[in-house]
Amino acid sequence: MTVQPRPSILSIEPYVGGESKIPGVNRIIKLSSNEGAFGPPPAAIAAITEAAREAHRYPDGGATALRDALGRRWGLDPARIVCGNGSDELISHLCLAYGGEGTEIIMSAYGFLMYDIAGRYAGSRVIKVPERNMLADIDGMLAAAGPRTRIVFLANPNNPTGALLPTSEVARLRAGLRDDILLVLDSAYAEYVTEPDYDAGAKLVDAAPSTIMLRTFSKIFGLGGMRIGWGYGAPGIIETLNRVRGPFNVAAASQAAATAALSEPGWVEKCVAHNGEWRTRMAAALERAGIKVWPSHTNFLLVDFATPEGAQAADAKLKSRGLIVRAMGGYGLPACLRITIGTAEECQMVLDALLHG
Ligand SMILES: *Cc1c(COP(=O)(O)O)cnc(C)c1O
């Protein structure tokens, strides 16, 4: 017999990323991975170019300049920040460090798929709690927590639903969990949220030790290709991640790009304003045409075509015009497509295809 991985590994459905090619179509517009409408911030491009000269040097293993910049930007203690090769890396390390054979990890039914993959990798049983009207069911998640539960994952806002839970509901989740259960608050889309009382997680982390907030440069900061995420948590959790992560897990050019992106003047404001405008326009136009759109607090829309056939037909219309969006079968939502808010021109093309295609 040839070498075999642990049995739990064989239960993993490999993550299928957003497509980026359509055979026979030259101009491709990729709206399948929520990568941000405007590309990388110019300051980040300059920093990457500059970093190329020093590419023979190992990166700063502590990501000191980036953690300091993050601390200044969000008013956080840099000592309680850890950077990762995307937040995906931190998700995996958290599962391996706190989960494992004989333990359970809880997520909501339409939560981010990486929790399932990383949880199974660790050997944990992953429990998916049904949602209510496309919103994580806090009571259901609390009821699912048992003696073997070690981690609860919650993305707020959530991908792929776009849904936002009130801050009070997130606090209620934390308050209802045992103190030895790690709550991972994944706030990948935090910068897009405009609700006044929204807490991306830092306040809850400060109030409740077994909690970590995860953030990323892959969405509003347009740096998905550079792989930079970060976490803010209690010292013990940060220390744990620092023990297990690779010592040089974030490339030097990536650290430089992220640090520069934070200082790009007006970037977040510009992106949020554009996103809000086009998210509202697209949702309204689709709803007028009788197509259901789930409320979104992110840079994408979950569009519901009522049947899998309806979603497939819409996907085909979009593809014929070079527009690639995300099919949702892998998430158990085969009647839906997830469409990233792109530039004004790209949004208009989506509307033309769906409404007049
Ligand atoms: C995109 C996304 C991430 C992954 O971010 P990376 O930093 O690119 O690994 C994590 N969580 C959610 C909910 C996301 O949508």
The ligand as a Tripos MOL2 file, in Angstrom:
@<TRIPOS>MOLECULE
LIG
   15    15     1     0     0
SMALL
NO_CHARGES

@<TRIPOS>ATOM
      1 C1        -11.4980   36.2050    1.4950 C.3       1 LIG1
      2 C2        -11.7820   35.7170    2.8710 C.ar      1 LIG1
      3 C3        -10.7530   35.2870    3.7160 C.ar      1 LIG1
      4 C4         -9.3860   34.9630    3.1870 C.3       1 LIG1
      5 O1         -8.5110   35.9560    3.2530 O.3       1 LIG1
      6 P1         -6.9790   35.7470    2.8900 P.3       1 LIG1
      7 O2         -6.3630   36.7650    3.7880 O.co2     1 LIG1
      8 O3         -6.8520   36.0700    1.4390 O.co2     1 LIG1
      9 O4         -6.5430   34.3710    3.2090 O.co2     1 LIG1
     10 C5        -11.0610   34.9140    5.0130 C.ar      1 LIG1
     11 N1        -12.3260   34.9360    5.4510 N.ar      1 LIG1
     12 C6        -13.3420   35.3270    4.6700 C.ar      1 LIG1
     13 C7        -14.7090   35.3140    5.2090 C.3       1 LIG1
     14 C8        -13.0960   35.7180    3.3550 C.ar      1 LIG1
     15 O5        -14.1150   36.0450    2.5580 O.3       1 LIG1
@<TRIPOS>BOND
     1     1     2 1
     2     2     3 ar
     3     2    14 ar
     4     3     4 1
     5     3    10 ar
     6     4     5 1
     7     5     6 1
     8     6     7 2
     9     6     8 1
    10     6     9 1
    11    10    11 ar
    12    11    12 ar
    13    12    13 1
    14    12    14 ar
    15    14    15 1
@<TRIPOS>SUBSTRUCTURE
     1 LIG1         1 GROUP 0 **** ****
